Structure formats: C-alpha cells, structure tokens
Amino acid sequence: MTSRHKYHRRSIRLKGYDYSQEGLYFITICCQDKICRFGHIENKKMIHNQYGIIAHNEWIKTPQIRPNIILHEFIIMPNHMHGIIEIIYRGKSNSPLCMSELNSPQYTGELHSPEIEFPKIKTNVCDTPLQSPSQTIGAIVRGYKSAVTKQLNALGMHEKLWQRNYYEHIIRNEQSYIRISEYICDNPQKWANDKFFP
C-alpha cells in the first residue's frame, strides 16, 4: 500500500443518511484485536468481569445522558457489544420500555416479554428532527467508548480498548427487529460459532 493511500478508509456509514433522525439502529462495537476484555462465556451464558460490568453500566446510562435515546435489546459479549438504539422525537416516546424499567436492576437487555407491545417502526421523517451532532449515532458511540475507556484506564488498563469505528444497521421493519433481537439474545449460546470468537 502506497503512502498516498495509507490512511484512506472506506466509510461504512450509509451515504446521505441522517443518523440523528428518528429510527431504530442495530449497533456493534468491537474490542481491538478481538481481545476478550469483558468476561467469558460459561454454560452458554455471559459472565461479566469488572470491565464487563463497567461496559454494561455505561450503556445503561446512555438515556440519562441523551434523553432522546431509548435502549432496546443489548448484550456485552467477551470482546464486543451488540445493542439496538432508538432515536425518538424530542419529548415523545413510543418505546415499550420506560426509563424506570431501563434503570431497574431487573432490566438485562433480554427480549421483550410477549405482553409488551412491539414498538411502532417509523418510516416518516419528522418536520423538526434532532439535528444536533451530539444526538447522532456516531456521537452516542463515541461517548460510550470514551466513558468505558476512561474507567478502565483508571483501573490500570492502558492498552487500546476499542477497534476503530463501529458497525451499524438501520432497522427498517418489524421482521428485521425481531430477527436482530433474537440474534442479540442468543449470542452467548452461539459464541463458539460467532464471527467475533477469538
């Protein structure tokens, strides 16, 4: 690779898409070099270490920092995390999970129970969507990465924690939402065959 192209990287974001607009997004953030920083899988269940607990708790804090965000299913795996984020209109929430539920100790990011109504998938664009850069998916991910890194550094970990960038997928319909939700919740059971398995 020549020096002229050395730092050229193809963007994995969808060109022209407004990542601050209302919608549901599937996010994956990976640890550098697939190093298992957050714990291990035992009997097909994720066992978090101290770092993993921090990563989990910082994700839970996201709606407290950014009130336009609703968290759906998520999981902290040994060397990556998956989560569904919903960006809502200011002052309006169509999510089946209220803030008190998200902040309760019982919320673990598992599949919604059958009696909870599925969130309405929104396909229209609001007349006044949130446009501030601080509300974009990229800003949310950067803030989360930074918060976890700072806490782990304070505990003595000074190696690079996160892989550059992140993966995202715009969830466009209910079928996709259900499929991704099940994938997230089944992740520990299928760890040995996971593409992030070290």
MARDO-521170 format. One record per residue: residue number from 1; residue in one letter; x, y, z of N, C-alpha, C, O in turn. Coordinates in Angstrom, 1 decimal. Each point is the difference from the previous one (the first is absolute). Layout:
BEGIN
R   n res     nu     nv     nw    cau    cav    caw     cu     cv     cw     ou     ov     ow
R NUM   a      X      Y      Z      X      Y      Z      X      Y      Z      X      Y      Z
...
//
This chain:
BEGIN
R   n res     nu     nv     nw    cau    cav    caw     cu     cv     cw     ou     ov     ow
R   1   m    0.8   -1.2    0.0   -0.8    1.2    0.0    0.9    1.2    0.0    0.9    0.2    0.8
R   2   t   -1.2    0.7   -1.7    0.8    1.3   -0.1   -0.4    0.9    1.1   -1.1   -0.1    0.5
R   3   s    2.1    1.0   -0.2   -0.3    1.0    1.0   -1.2    0.9   -0.4   -0.7    0.5    0.9
R   4   r    0.5   -0.3   -2.2   -1.1    0.8   -0.4   -1.4   -0.6    0.4   -0.9    0.8    0.3
R   5   h    0.8   -2.1   -0.2   -1.2   -0.7    0.3    0.0   -0.5    1.4   -1.0   -0.7    0.4
R   6   k    2.1    0.9    0.3    0.1   -0.7    1.3   -1.1    0.3    1.0   -0.4   -0.9    0.7
R   7   y    0.0    2.2   -0.7   -1.0    0.4    1.0   -1.4    0.1   -0.6   -0.9    0.6    0.7
R   8   h    0.7   -1.1   -1.9   -1.3    0.1   -0.6   -0.9   -1.2    0.5    0.4   -1.1   -0.2
R   9   r   -1.5    1.4    0.8   -0.9   -1.1    0.5   -1.4    0.2   -0.6   -0.5    1.1    0.0
R  10   r   -0.1   -2.2   -0.5   -1.3    0.1   -0.5   -1.0    0.2    1.2    0.0   -0.8    0.9
R  11   s   -0.9    1.8   -1.0   -1.0    0.2    1.0   -1.0   -1.2    0.0   -0.4   -0.4   -1.1
R  12   i    0.0   -0.1    2.3   -1.0   -1.0    0.0   -1.4    0.6    0.4   -0.9   -0.7    0.1
R  13   r    0.9    2.0    0.0   -1.3    0.7    0.2   -0.8    0.0   -1.3    0.6    0.0   -1.1
R  14   l   -1.9    0.1    1.1   -0.9    0.1   -1.2    0.1    1.5   -0.4   -0.4    0.9    0.6
R  15   k    0.9   -0.7   -1.8    0.2    1.3   -0.6   -1.3    0.8   -0.1   -1.0   -0.6   -0.5
R  16   g    1.0    1.8    1.1   -1.2    0.8   -0.1   -1.1   -0.3    1.0   -1.0    0.7    0.0
R  17   y    1.2   -1.7    0.9   -1.0   -0.3    1.0    0.2    0.9    1.2    1.2    0.2    0.5
R  18   d   -2.2    0.4    0.1    0.0    0.8    1.1    0.0   -0.9    1.3   -1.1   -0.4    0.4
R  19   y    2.2    0.2    0.2    0.1   -0.8    1.2   -0.5    0.6    1.3    0.1   -0.5    1.1
R  20   s   -0.7    1.7   -1.2   -0.6    0.6    1.1   -1.6   -0.1   -0.1   -0.7    0.4    0.9
R  21   q    0.2   -1.0   -2.0   -1.4    0.0   -0.2   -0.6   -1.2    0.8    0.7   -1.0    0.4
R  22   e   -2.0    1.1   -0.2   -0.7   -1.0    0.8    0.1   -1.4   -0.7    0.0   -0.1   -1.2
R  23   g    0.2   -0.9    2.0    0.1   -1.4   -0.5    0.7   -0.9    0.9    0.4    0.3    1.1
R  24   l   -0.3   -1.6   -1.5    0.6   -1.0    0.7    1.3   -0.5   -0.7    0.1   -0.1   -1.2
R  25   y    1.0    0.0    2.0    1.3   -0.3   -0.5    0.6   -1.2    0.8    0.0    0.0    1.2
R  26   f    0.6   -0.9   -2.0    0.7   -1.2    0.6    1.5    0.4    0.0    0.5    0.2   -1.1
R  27   i    0.1   -0.2    2.3    1.4    0.4    0.1    0.8   -1.1    0.5   -0.4   -0.8    0.9
R  28   t    1.6    0.7   -1.5    1.0   -1.0    0.5    1.3    0.8    0.2    0.5    0.7   -0.9
R  29   i    0.1   -0.8    2.1    1.3    0.6    0.3    1.0   -1.1    0.5   -0.4   -0.8    0.9
R  30   c    1.5    0.8   -1.5    1.0   -1.1    0.3    1.2    0.4    0.7    0.5    1.1   -0.1
R  31   c    0.1   -2.0    0.9    1.3    0.2    0.7    1.1   -0.1   -1.1   -0.1   -0.8   -0.9
R  32   q    1.2    1.5    1.2    1.1   -0.1   -0.9    0.6   -1.4   -0.1    0.2   -0.6    1.1
R  33   d    0.0    0.1   -2.3    0.6   -1.3   -0.2   -0.8   -1.1    0.6    0.6   -1.1    0.3
R  34   k   -1.9    1.3   -0.1   -0.8   -1.1    0.5    0.4   -0.5    1.4   -0.3   -1.1    0.4
R  35   i    1.0    2.0    0.4    0.4   -0.4    1.3   -1.2    0.0    0.9   -0.8    0.9    0.1
R  36   c    0.7   -2.0    0.7   -1.2   -0.1    0.9    0.3    0.8    1.3    0.7   -0.5    0.9
R  37   r   -1.2    1.6   -0.9    0.2    1.0    1.2   -1.1   -0.1    1.0    0.2    0.3    1.2
R  38   f   -1.4   -0.8   -1.6   -1.2    0.2    0.8   -0.5   -1.2    0.8   -1.0    0.1    0.7
R  39   g    1.7   -1.2   -0.8   -0.4   -1.2    0.7    0.1   -1.2   -0.9    0.7   -0.1   -1.0
R  40   h   -1.6   -0.9    1.3    0.1   -1.3   -0.8   -1.4   -0.6    0.0   -0.9    0.3    0.7
R  41   i    0.8   -1.3   -1.6   -1.3   -0.8   -0.2    0.2   -1.3    0.8    0.9   -0.7   -0.1
R  42   e   -1.9    0.5    1.0    0.0   -1.2    0.8   -1.4   -0.6    0.0   -0.9    0.6    0.3
R  43   n    0.8   -1.9   -0.7   -1.3   -0.7   -0.2   -0.9    0.9   -0.8   -1.2    0.1    0.3
R  44   k    1.7    0.4   -1.4   -0.8    0.8   -1.0   -0.6    1.3    0.6   -1.0    0.5   -0.5
R  45   k    1.7    0.0    1.6   -0.5    1.2    0.6    1.2    1.0    0.1    1.2   -0.5    0.3
R  46   m   -1.4    1.8   -0.5    1.1    0.9    0.2    0.2    0.3    1.4   -0.9    0.4    0.8
R  47   i    2.2   -0.5   -0.4    0.4    0.3    1.4    0.9    1.2   -0.1    1.1   -0.1   -0.5
R  48   h   -1.6    1.2    1.0    0.8    1.3   -0.1    1.1    0.1    1.1   -0.3   -0.4    1.2
R  49   n    1.4    0.8   -1.6    1.0    0.4    1.0   -0.2    1.5    0.4   -1.0    0.6   -0.4
R  50   q    2.0   -0.1    1.1   -0.1    1.4    0.5   -0.2    1.0   -1.2   -0.7    0.9    0.0
R  51   y    1.5   -1.2   -1.1   -0.1    0.9   -1.2   -1.3   -0.2   -0.7   -0.6    1.0   -0.4
R  52   g    0.1   -2.2    0.4   -1.3   -0.2   -0.6   -1.2    0.6    0.7   -0.9    0.5   -0.7
R  53   i    1.0   -0.4    2.0   -1.0    0.6    0.8    0.0    1.5   -0.3   -1.1    0.7   -0.1
R  54   i    2.3   -0.1    0.0    0.1    1.4   -0.4   -0.6    0.3   -1.4   -0.7    0.9   -0.2
R  55   a    1.1   -1.8   -0.7   -0.6    0.2   -1.4   -1.5   -0.1    0.0   -0.6    0.8   -0.7
R  56   h    0.1   -1.7    1.5   -1.5   -0.2    0.1   -0.6    1.2    0.6   -1.0    0.6   -0.5
R  57   n    1.5   -0.1    1.6   -0.6    1.1    0.7    0.1    1.3   -0.7   -0.9    0.8    0.0
R  58   e    2.0   -0.6   -0.8    0.1    1.2   -0.8   -1.0    0.0   -1.1   -0.5    1.1   -0.4
R  59   w    0.2   -2.2   -0.2   -1.0   -0.1   -1.1   -1.4    0.4    0.6   -0.8    0.7   -0.6
R  60   i    0.5   -1.2    1.8   -1.3    0.3    0.7   -0.1    1.5    0.2   -1.1    0.5    0.0
R  61   k    2.2    0.2    0.2   -0.1    1.4    0.3   -0.3    0.9   -1.2   -0.3    1.1    0.1
R  62   t    0.4   -1.7   -1.3   -0.2    0.8   -1.2   -1.3    0.8    0.0    0.1    1.2   -0.3
R  63   p   -1.2   -1.7    0.7   -1.2    0.8   -0.1    0.0    1.1    1.1   -0.7    1.0   -0.2
R  64   q    1.5   -1.1    1.2    0.1    1.0    1.0    0.8    1.2   -0.5   -0.3    1.2    0.3
R  65   i    1.3   -1.5   -1.1    0.8    1.0   -0.6   -0.7    0.7   -1.3    0.1    1.2   -0.2
R  66   r   -0.8   -2.1   -0.5   -0.7    0.5   -1.2   -1.4   -0.4    0.0   -0.4   -1.2   -0.4
R  67   p   -0.5    2.0    0.9   -1.4   -0.3    0.2   -0.8   -0.3   -1.2   -1.1   -0.5    0.1
R  68   n    1.7    0.7   -1.3   -0.7   -0.3   -1.2    0.3   -1.5   -0.4   -0.4   -0.4   -1.1
R  69   i    1.0   -0.4    1.9    0.4   -1.3   -0.3   -0.8   -1.0    0.9   -0.1    0.2    1.2
R  70   i   -0.3   -1.3   -1.9   -0.6   -1.1    0.7    0.8   -1.2   -0.3    0.3   -0.3   -1.2
R  71   l    0.1   -0.5    2.2    0.8   -1.2   -0.2   -1.0   -1.2   -0.1   -1.0   -0.1    0.8
R  72   h    1.3   -0.7   -1.8   -0.8   -1.3   -0.1    1.0   -1.1    0.4    0.8    0.2    0.8
R  73   e   -0.9   -1.4   -1.5    0.8   -1.1    0.4    1.5    0.4   -0.2    0.4    0.7   -0.9
R  74   f    0.4   -1.3    1.8    1.4    0.2   -0.1    0.7   -1.1    0.8   -0.6   -0.6    0.8
R  75   i    1.9    0.4   -1.1    0.8   -0.9    0.7    1.5    0.3   -0.1    0.5    0.4   -1.0
R  76   i    0.2   -0.5    2.2    1.4    0.2    0.0    0.6   -1.4   -0.1   -0.1   -0.8    0.9
R  77   m    0.8    0.5   -2.0    0.7   -1.3   -0.2    1.4    0.1    0.4    0.5    1.1    0.3
R  78   p    0.3   -2.2   -0.3    1.4    0.1    0.4    0.8    1.0   -0.7    0.9    0.7    0.7
R  79   n   -1.1   -0.5   -2.0    0.9    0.9   -0.7   -0.8    1.0   -0.9    0.6    0.6   -0.9
R  80   h   -1.9   -0.5    1.1   -0.8    0.9   -0.8   -1.3    0.3    0.7   -0.3   -0.7    1.0
R  81   m   -0.5    1.6   -1.5   -1.3    0.2    0.5   -1.0    0.2   -1.1    0.4    0.6   -1.1
R  82   h   -1.6   -1.0    1.2   -1.1    0.2   -0.9   -1.1    0.8    0.7   -0.2   -0.3    1.2
R  83   g   -0.4    1.2   -1.9   -1.1    0.7    0.6   -0.9    0.6   -1.0    0.4    0.3   -1.1
R  84   i   -1.7   -0.2    1.4   -1.0    0.7   -0.8   -0.3    1.3    0.7   -0.4    0.1    1.1
R  85   i    0.6    1.0   -1.9   -0.2    1.4    0.5   -1.2    0.5   -0.8   -0.1   -0.1   -1.2
R  86   e   -0.8    0.8    1.9   -1.1    0.7   -0.6    0.2    1.5    0.2    0.2    0.4    1.2
R  87   i   -0.2    0.4   -2.3    0.0    1.4    0.2   -1.4    0.5   -0.2   -0.7   -0.4   -1.0
R  88   i    0.2    1.1    2.0   -1.4    0.5    0.0   -0.1    1.5   -0.2    1.0    0.7    0.1
R  89   y   -2.2   -0.3   -0.4   -0.2    1.5   -0.1    0.1    0.6    1.4   -0.3   -0.7    1.0
R  90   r    0.7    1.9   -0.9    0.2    0.7    1.3   -1.3    0.0    0.7   -1.1    0.5   -0.5
R  91   g    1.1   -1.1    1.8   -1.2    0.1    0.8   -1.0   -1.1   -0.3   -1.1    0.1    0.5
R  92   k    1.4   -1.0   -1.4   -1.0   -1.0   -0.4    0.7   -1.4    0.0    1.1   -0.1   -0.6
R  93   s   -1.8   -0.9    1.1    0.6   -1.3    0.1   -1.1   -1.0   -0.4   -1.1    0.0    0.6
R  94   n    1.4   -0.8   -1.6   -0.9   -1.1   -0.4    0.6   -1.4    0.4   -0.5   -1.0   -0.4
R  95   s    1.5    1.0    1.3    0.6   -1.2    0.4   -0.8   -0.7    1.1   -0.6    0.6    0.8
R  96   p    0.6   -1.9   -0.9   -0.6   -0.8    1.1    0.7    0.0    1.3   -0.5   -0.4    1.0
R  97   l    1.8    0.9   -1.0    0.8    0.0    1.2    0.1    1.4    0.5    0.6    0.9   -0.7
R  98   c   -1.1   -0.6    1.9    0.1    1.4    0.5    1.3    0.1    0.7    0.7   -1.0    0.2
R  99   m   -0.4    2.2    0.2    1.3    0.3    0.6    0.2   -0.8    1.3    1.1   -0.5    0.3
R 100   s   -2.2    0.4    0.5    0.1   -0.6    1.3    0.3   -1.5   -0.2    0.8   -0.6    0.8
R 101   e   -1.3    0.0   -1.9    0.3   -1.4   -0.3    1.4   -0.2   -0.4    0.7   -0.9    0.4
R 102   l   -0.2    1.8   -1.2    1.4   -0.1   -0.5    1.0    0.2    1.2    1.0   -0.6    0.0
R 103   n   -1.4    1.4    1.0    1.0    0.2    1.1   -0.2   -0.9    1.1    0.8    0.0    1.0
R 104   s   -1.8   -1.0   -1.1   -0.2   -0.9    1.1    1.1   -1.1   -0.1    0.4   -0.3   -1.1
R 105   p   -0.1   -0.3    2.2    1.0   -1.1    0.0   -0.5   -1.2   -0.8    0.9   -0.9   -0.4
R 106   q   -2.2    0.7    0.2   -0.5   -1.1   -0.7    0.2    0.0   -1.5    0.0   -1.0   -0.6
R 107   y    0.2    2.2    0.1    0.2    0.1   -1.5    1.4   -0.5   -0.4    1.0    0.6    0.4
R 108   t   -1.0   -1.6   -1.2    1.2   -0.6   -0.4    0.3    0.1   -1.5    0.9   -0.6   -0.5
R 109   g   -1.8    1.2   -0.3    0.1    0.1   -1.4   -0.5   -1.2   -0.7    0.3   -0.3   -1.2
R 110   e   -1.1   -0.5    1.9   -0.6   -1.2   -0.6   -1.2    0.3   -0.9   -0.4    1.2    0.0
R 111   l   -0.1   -2.2   -0.7   -1.1    0.2   -0.9   -1.2    0.5    0.8   -0.2   -0.3    1.2
R 112   h   -0.6    1.2   -1.8   -1.2    0.5    0.7   -1.0   -1.2    0.3    0.0   -1.0   -0.8
R 113   s   -0.7    1.1    1.9   -0.9   -1.1    0.3   -1.2    0.1   -1.0   -0.3    1.1   -0.5
R 114   p   -0.4   -2.2    0.3   -1.1    0.0   -1.1   -1.1    1.0    0.3   -0.6    0.5   -1.0
R 115   e    0.4   -0.1    2.2   -1.1    0.9    0.3    0.3    1.5   -0.4   -0.9    0.8    0.0
R 116   i    2.2   -0.6   -0.2    0.4    1.4   -0.3   -0.2    0.2   -1.5    0.4   -0.7   -0.8
R 117   e   -1.1    1.8    0.5   -0.3    0.3   -1.5    1.3    0.4   -0.7    0.9    0.7    0.5
R 118   f   -0.8   -1.2   -1.7    1.2    0.2   -0.8    0.0    1.5   -0.4   -1.0    0.6   -0.3
R 119   p    2.2    0.1    0.4    0.1    1.4   -0.3   -0.3    0.2   -1.5    0.3   -0.7   -0.9
R 120   k   -1.1    1.8    0.7   -0.4    0.3   -1.4    1.3    0.5   -0.8    0.7    0.9    0.5
R 121   i   -0.5   -1.6   -1.6    1.1    0.4   -0.9   -0.4    1.2   -0.8   -1.1    0.0   -0.6
R 122   k    1.9    1.0    0.7   -0.3    1.3   -0.6    0.7    0.1   -1.4    1.2   -0.2   -0.1
R 123   t   -2.0    0.6   -0.9    0.6    0.1   -1.3    0.0    1.5   -0.5    0.7    0.3   -1.0
R 124   n   -1.5    0.5    1.6    0.0    1.4   -0.4    1.1    0.8    0.7    0.5   -0.4    1.0
R 125   v   -0.2    1.6   -1.5    0.9    0.9    0.7   -0.7    1.1    0.6   -0.8    0.7   -0.6
R 126   c    1.2   -0.4    1.8   -0.7    1.1    0.8    0.4    1.4   -0.7    1.0    0.1   -0.6
R 127   d   -1.9    0.9    0.7    0.2    1.3   -0.5    1.2    0.6    0.7    0.7    0.9   -0.6
R 128   t   -0.5   -1.2    1.9    1.1    0.6    0.7    0.8   -1.1    0.7    0.0   -0.1    1.2
R 129   p    0.7   -0.7   -2.0    0.8   -1.1    0.7    1.2    0.6    0.7    0.4    1.1   -0.2
R 130   l    0.1   -1.9    1.1    1.2    0.5    0.8    1.2    0.0   -1.0    0.4   -1.0   -0.5
R 131   q    0.2    2.2    0.4    1.1    0.1   -1.0    1.3    0.3    0.7    1.0    0.0   -0.7
R 132   s   -1.0    0.2    2.0    1.3    0.3    0.6    0.9   -1.2   -0.1   -0.3   -1.1    0.2
R 133   p    1.6    1.4   -0.6    1.0   -1.1   -0.1    0.1   -0.8    1.3    0.4   -1.2   -0.1
R 134   s   -0.7    1.8    1.2    0.2   -0.8    1.3   -1.1   -1.1    0.1    0.1   -0.8    0.9
R 135   q   -1.1    0.9   -1.8   -1.1   -1.0    0.1    0.1   -1.1   -1.0   -0.8   -0.9   -0.1
R 136   t    1.9    0.9   -0.7    0.1   -1.0   -1.1    0.5   -1.4    0.6    0.5    0.0    1.2
R 137   i   -0.7   -1.0   -1.9    0.5   -1.4    0.4    1.5    0.1    0.2    0.5   -0.6    1.0
R 138   g    0.2    1.2   -1.9    1.4    0.1    0.2    0.5    0.7    1.3    0.9   -0.5    0.6
R 139   a   -1.6    1.5   -0.3    0.3    0.7    1.3   -0.3   -0.8    1.2    0.7    0.0    1.0
R 140   i   -1.8   -0.8   -1.1   -0.4   -0.9    1.1    1.1   -1.0    0.2    0.4   -0.3    1.1
R 141   v    0.0   -0.3   -2.2    1.0   -1.1    0.1    1.3    0.6    0.5    0.7   -0.6    0.9
R 142   r   -0.3    1.7   -1.4    1.3    0.6    0.5   -0.1    0.3    1.5    1.0   -0.2    0.7
R 143   g   -2.1    0.8   -0.3   -0.1    0.3    1.4    0.0   -1.3    0.9    0.7    0.0    1.0
R 144   y   -1.3   -1.0   -1.5    0.0   -1.3    0.8    1.4   -0.6    0.0    0.5   -0.4    1.1
R 145   k    0.2    0.4   -2.2    1.4   -0.5   -0.1    0.9    0.7    1.0    0.7   -0.6    0.7
R 146   s   -0.9    1.9   -0.8    0.9    0.9    0.9   -0.3   -0.2    1.5    1.0   -0.1    0.7
R 147   a   -2.2    0.0   -0.4   -0.4   -0.2    1.4    0.6   -1.3    0.6    0.5   -0.1    1.1
R 148   v   -0.7   -1.0   -1.9    0.5   -1.3    0.4    1.6    0.0    0.1    0.5   -0.5    1.0
R 149   t    0.1    1.1   -2.0    1.4    0.0    0.0    0.6    0.8    1.2    1.0   -0.5    0.6
R 150   k   -1.6    1.6   -0.3    0.5    0.8    1.1    0.0   -0.8    1.3    0.9    0.0    0.8
R 151   q   -2.0   -0.7   -0.6   -0.2   -0.8    1.3    1.0   -1.2    0.0    0.6   -0.3    1.1
R 152   l   -0.4   -0.3   -2.2    0.9   -1.1   -0.1    1.5    0.5    0.2    0.8   -0.7    0.6
R 153   n   -0.5    1.8   -1.2    1.3    0.6    0.2    0.3    0.3    1.5    1.1   -0.2    0.5
R 154   a   -2.2    0.7    0.2    0.2    0.3    1.4    0.3   -1.3    0.8    0.5    0.1    1.1
R 155   l   -0.9   -1.2   -1.6    0.2   -1.3    0.6    1.4   -0.6   -0.4    0.3   -1.1    0.5
R 156   g    0.4    1.8   -1.4    1.3   -0.5   -0.3    0.1   -0.6   -1.4    1.1   -0.5   -0.3
R 157   m   -2.1    0.5   -0.5    0.1   -0.6   -1.3    0.3    1.1   -1.0   -0.8    1.0   -0.2
R 158   h    2.0   -1.0   -0.4    0.4    1.1   -0.9    0.2   -0.5   -1.4    0.5    0.8   -0.9
R 159   e   -0.8   -2.0    0.5    0.0   -0.5   -1.4   -1.2    0.6   -0.7   -0.9    0.5    0.6
R 160   k    1.0   -0.5   -1.9   -1.1    0.5   -0.8   -1.2   -0.9    0.2    0.1   -1.2   -0.2
R 161   l   -1.2    1.7    0.6   -1.2   -0.8    0.4   -0.8   -0.3   -1.3   -0.4   -1.2   -0.2
R 162   w    0.0    2.2   -0.5   -1.0   -0.1   -1.1    0.6   -0.1   -1.4    1.0    0.7   -0.2
R 163   q   -1.6   -1.4   -0.6    0.3    0.0   -1.5   -0.5    1.3   -0.5   -1.0    0.6    0.4
R 164   r    1.7   -0.1   -1.4   -0.4    1.3   -0.7   -1.4   -0.2   -0.6   -0.3   -1.1   -0.6
R 165   n   -0.5    2.1    0.7   -1.3    0.1   -0.6   -1.0   -1.0    0.7    0.3   -0.5    1.1
R 166   y   -1.4    0.2   -1.7   -1.0   -0.9    0.5   -0.8   -0.5   -1.2    0.1    0.6   -1.1
R 167   y   -1.0   -1.6    1.4   -0.9   -0.5   -1.1   -1.4    0.5    0.4   -0.4    0.0    1.2
R 168   e   -0.4    0.4   -2.2   -1.4    0.3    0.2   -0.8   -0.5   -1.1    0.4   -0.2   -1.1
R 169   h   -1.7    0.0    1.4   -1.0   -0.5   -0.9   -1.3    0.7    0.3   -0.4    0.0    1.2
R 170   i   -0.2    0.7   -2.2   -1.3    0.6    0.2   -1.1   -1.0    0.0   -0.1   -0.7   -1.0
R 171   i   -0.7    0.6    2.1   -1.1   -0.9    0.0   -1.2    0.6   -0.6   -0.5    1.0    0.5
R 172   r    0.0   -1.6   -1.6   -1.0    0.6   -0.8   -1.4   -0.6    0.2   -1.0    0.6   -0.4
R 173   n    0.9   -1.8    1.0   -1.3   -0.6    0.2    0.0   -0.9    1.2    1.0   -0.3    0.6
R 174   e   -2.2   -0.2   -0.3   -0.2   -0.8    1.2    0.7   -1.3   -0.1    0.6   -0.5    1.0
R 175   q   -0.6   -0.1   -2.2    0.6   -1.3   -0.2    1.5    0.1    0.3    0.6   -0.9    0.6
R 176   s    0.0    1.9   -1.1    1.5    0.2    0.2    0.2    0.3    1.5    1.0   -0.5    0.6
R 177   y   -1.8    1.2    0.1    0.1    0.3    1.4    0.0   -1.3    0.8    0.9   -0.2    0.9
R 178   i   -1.9   -0.7   -1.2   -0.1   -1.3    0.7    1.2   -0.8   -0.2    0.6   -0.6    0.9
R 179   r   -0.1    0.5   -2.2    1.1   -0.8   -0.3    1.3    0.4    0.7    0.7   -0.8    0.6
R 180   i   -0.5    2.2   -0.6    1.2    0.5    0.7   -0.1   -0.1    1.5    1.0   -0.3    0.7
R 181   s   -2.2    0.5   -0.1   -0.2   -0.2    1.4    0.4   -1.4    0.4    0.7   -0.2    1.0
R 182   e   -1.2   -0.8   -1.7    0.3   -1.4    0.3    1.5   -0.3   -0.1    0.5   -0.7    0.7
R 183   y    0.1    1.3   -1.8    1.4   -0.2   -0.2    0.8    0.5    1.3    0.9   -0.7    0.4
R 184   i   -1.2    1.9    0.0    0.6    0.6    1.2   -0.1   -0.9    1.2    1.0   -0.3    0.7
R 185   c   -2.2   -0.2   -0.4   -0.3   -0.7    1.2    0.6   -1.5   -0.1    0.3   -0.6    1.0
R 186   d   -0.2    0.1   -2.2    0.6   -1.3   -0.2    1.5    0.0   -0.1    0.6   -1.1   -0.1
R 187   n    0.0    2.2    0.1    1.4    0.2   -0.3    0.9   -0.9    0.9    0.9   -0.7   -0.5
R 188   p   -1.1    0.7    1.8    0.8   -0.9    0.9   -0.1   -1.5   -0.3    0.9   -0.7    0.1
R 189   q   -2.1    0.3   -0.5   -0.2   -1.4   -0.3    0.7   -0.5   -1.2    0.3   -1.1   -0.2
R 190   k    0.0    2.1   -0.7    0.6   -0.4   -1.3    1.4    0.6   -0.1    0.6    0.2   -1.1
R 191   w    0.0    0.1    2.3    1.3    0.7    0.0    1.1   -0.8   -0.8    0.8    0.7   -0.6
R 192   a   -0.7   -2.0    0.7    1.0   -0.8   -0.6    0.0    0.2   -1.5    1.0   -0.1   -0.7
R 193   n   -2.2    0.4    0.1   -0.1    0.2   -1.5   -0.1    1.5   -0.4   -0.2    0.3   -1.1
R 194   d    0.4    0.6    2.1   -0.1    1.4   -0.3    1.2    0.5   -0.8    1.1   -0.5    0.3
R 195   k   -1.3    1.4   -1.2    1.1    0.6   -0.8    1.0    0.8    0.9    1.1    0.2   -0.5
R 196   f   -1.5    0.2    1.7    0.9    0.7    0.8    0.7   -0.9    1.0    0.8    0.4    0.8
R 197   f   -1.1   -1.7   -0.9    0.7   -1.0    0.9    1.5    0.1   -0.3    0.4   -0.2   -1.1
R 198   p    0.4    0.3    2.2    1.5    0.2   -0.3    0.7   -1.3   -0.4    1.2    0.0   -0.2
//
